[in-house]
């Protein structure tokens, strides 16, 4: 039985690429216009699992997705690191001098700003997805319009790559997480990474104390991200990722952190991805 996998975007997007590489090609793809629609697809059981980008090595964290996972009680069951290759593409026969506009996802455009600074005649236009623009260029036969997208998008939509690898920093990775509406338990011996969320009382040194507990329990902090608590001005939730060699190290830390923090939540226990 094929899995229904929800992604933000269309075929040829980076989310599509991750879905194929993580689950294999035998999947049914649920294309969603937004990450909110991805969540909705999971909540109404229209999809079994979903792929969501969470952070990029250049552009940083995608903060709204942290909030979506938290607020909708989703569970992170895996992660995947993808090397991102940004390419400028257009209808065949077009040259960069012919382009008046280039459309793509805002994060994709941000990652290529140094390249586009060389071409002030090109107007950069934000769109909902990298591959969606490539698809639209083919469907509407749009001349003078380019897209920034993955090589697979050029192949799928029969476009010509005018310039390859235009991202500013060549070591460009995005971390994607695999999420599910219900938790998926895997054997404890396979779990070596956990995503947590908690809040702290407004006392001096409270965060430092929490970090010391993690260190003393042999947890390696790989990510910490704060988000404002909307209902309480100047109060923050902390989202952290930790890796460890033994599950019992994490169990010990969890017992202590549940006492030390408020609104403590385990967002996911899973196997870390290969960077």
Secondary structure by P-SEA (a helix, b strand, c coil): cccccccccccccaaaaaaaaaccccccccccccaaaaaaaaaacccccccccccccccccaaaaaaaaaaacccccbbbbbbbbbbbbccccccccccccccccaaaaaaccccccccccbbbbbcccaaaaaaaaaaaccccccccccaaaaaaacccccccccccccbbbbbbbbbbcbbbbcccccccccccccccccccaaaaaaaaaaaaacccccbbbbbcccccccbbbbbbbbbbccaaaaaaaaaaaaaaccccccccccccccc
